Amino acid sequence: MICTPLLLAGLFVWMELSVLDDTTEGRRLGGQLNEVIKQAIAIELEVSKLFTASALAVIGVVAYYLKERRTEWTDAEFICAAAVLVSAVFSIFFGHLWMVAVRNQLAADIHNPYSPSRVWSERLQYLTLLLSLSWFSLLVFRREFVAPRSASGAPVPSAGASV
């Protein structure tokens, strides 16, 4: 369990090296950004910030749910909460990669919105955010509608079923 953050950090480093290993050529900028490119980059930045803020909000809401004692959670609910958190962290990470890809292109004085590093970072940020929201919806559904609870909020096991 203690090695998990280190393994995750190693995975992030490997993914960053893999995704950003992009030798694509693009439109040479000649040291100048025209208004269309400036606007496109500004939109990319705003969308990435929106997705990142949404992922952080999801993390905050799950933290609110997790304030209850662990004994009041079923294993399935705990797994859903963990999946939400991991998906949200990955979404934030892919947003970081997306902006690094844009920065790297600007530093190389090129613009290629179709380069794999930009396209896949953008897609993966969006998809992992959707995955996080899906897991969160499942968590809320289970916590609020599926698992019957006692007056104390603890799950009530049904006859012959494990909770």
MOGIUR-V158140 format. One record per helix or strand of 3 or more residues. SS is the DSSP state (hx for helix, st for strand). FROM is the first residue (numbers start at 1). TO is the last residue. If there is no record, write none. Layout:
# MOGIUR-V158140
ss=SS from=FROM to=TO
ss=SS from=FROM to=TO
This chain:
# MOGIUR-V158140
ss=hx from=4 to=19
ss=hx from=35 to=65
ss=hx from=70 to=72
ss=hx from=75 to=107
ss=hx from=116 to=146
